[in-house]
Every structure is written in C-alpha cells, then in structure tokens.
Amino acid sequence: MKKIIIWLIVLVIIIGLGIGIYFIFFSGEKIIEDFNTENWKTYSNDEFGYLFKYPERFSVIQPLEQGYEGGNILVDPDSSYIAIYVVTTPHPELPEGREDLVIDGYRAKLSSPFEEYQTGISIFKGENLIHIYLMYVKNKVNQNDRNLVMKIISTIELSN
C-alpha cells in the first residue's frame, strides 16, 4: 500500500512539473494588444494595385531581389519582418469556395505557418498572386503576432 501511495505522489509531482514547464516555456504571450491603425503608415503598389497599412515601428528596406515583382521587405529590427511580393508567372487558380475571404472581389487564402513564413495571406488578383507574409527573426509566434497580421489584412485595399 505504501508503494502505491509513493508512486501516486511521484506521478502527481511529474504531472505538476509538466504543466508548470508548459506554462513557463510554451504558453506564449498572454497580453493581447488592441492594434489601433490610426497612426500606421501606408504601403502601396500602384503597378499591381494594392495597398495596406502597417505599424510605424516597421521601416521599408531594399526591394526583394529574387525575381519577384513589386516586392519589398518591411522590418521591425528586433522582432520580425513583412515580405511583400507579387508572382506574375502562371500559378494555379484558387477554386471557388476554397477562399478564406474575399477582398474587393478577389479571392484570398490565409497562410498556415511554413518554414520561416509564419502567417500571412495570398491574394489571387487576376493573373497576379500577391503575397504578404509576416516572418520572424528572433521571437516565437504568439497571439499578438497573429492579431497583428489579421489587423494588417483588414486594411488591404485592391484596385483594378
């Protein structure tokens, strides 16, 4: 009987430690920011007909070099960066009904995390595919980052 009690105590301690470790290392940021876009900057690309707002802590750096059209990178120096680019080569159409949202009449798909691309959106705008992705330099993805991306996406405007 004593052995059973000892094993139960050890099991409770192990479970308690596991829960504690999870909350310390894996639970992420608990403070959820309410992003006010009033003082945000506007990024626009007249050639491909889109614009969106982004936080003023990001700054525009040199254009993307990898053969992407209309691309730039916005950087928040110690945290993350936003990659913006347009694919002008043939790409598969997004079948009707498979979109996550429609922006100004164009179907769009939210992106799941993939390698360094953590979250973002792909907008199927005629023959062009516009990508806006938040990528991380040092920090783990947390709920504030996801909320930031959704707030940026809510400011996207497309023109013909």
KAKA-V498487 format. One record per pair of residues at least 24 apart in sequence whose C-alpha atoms are under 8 Angstrom apart, sorted by sequence separation. I is the first residue (numbers start at 1). GAP is how many residues later the second one is. If there is no record, write none. Layout:
i->I gap->GAP
i->I gap->GAP
//
This chain:
i->45 gap->25
i->119 gap->27
i->120 gap->29
i->94 gap->30
i->119 gap->30
i->93 gap->31
i->121 gap->32
i->90 gap->37
i->48 gap->38
i->89 gap->38
i->91 gap->38
i->88 gap->39
i->89 gap->39
i->88 gap->40
i->87 gap->41
i->88 gap->41
i->86 gap->42
i->87 gap->42
i->86 gap->43
i->87 gap->43
i->86 gap->44
i->87 gap->44
i->85 gap->45
i->86 gap->45
i->84 gap->46
i->85 gap->46
i->84 gap->47
i->85 gap->47
i->83 gap->48
i->84 gap->48
i->83 gap->49
i->84 gap->49
i->82 gap->50
i->83 gap->50
i->82 gap->51
i->83 gap->51
i->82 gap->52
i->83 gap->52
i->81 gap->53
i->82 gap->53
i->103 gap->53
i->104 gap->53
i->80 gap->54
i->81 gap->54
i->103 gap->54
i->104 gap->54
i->80 gap->55
i->81 gap->55
i->103 gap->55
i->104 gap->55
i->80 gap->56
i->81 gap->56
i->79 gap->57
i->80 gap->57
i->79 gap->58
i->80 gap->58
i->78 gap->59
i->79 gap->59
i->80 gap->59
i->78 gap->60
i->79 gap->60
i->48 gap->80
i->54 gap->98
i->53 gap->99
i->52 gap->100
i->52 gap->101
i->53 gap->102
i->52 gap->103
i->53 gap->103
i->51 gap->104
i->52 gap->104
i->51 gap->105
i->52 gap->105
i->50 gap->106
i->51 gap->106
i->50 gap->107
i->51 gap->107
i->50 gap->108
i->49 gap->109
i->50 gap->109
i->49 gap->110
i->32 gap->111
i->33 gap->111
i->49 gap->111
i->28 gap->112
i->32 gap->112
i->28 gap->113
i->29 gap->113
i->30 gap->113
i->31 gap->113
i->35 gap->113
i->28 gap->114
i->29 gap->114
i->33 gap->114
i->28 gap->115
i->29 gap->115
i->35 gap->116
//
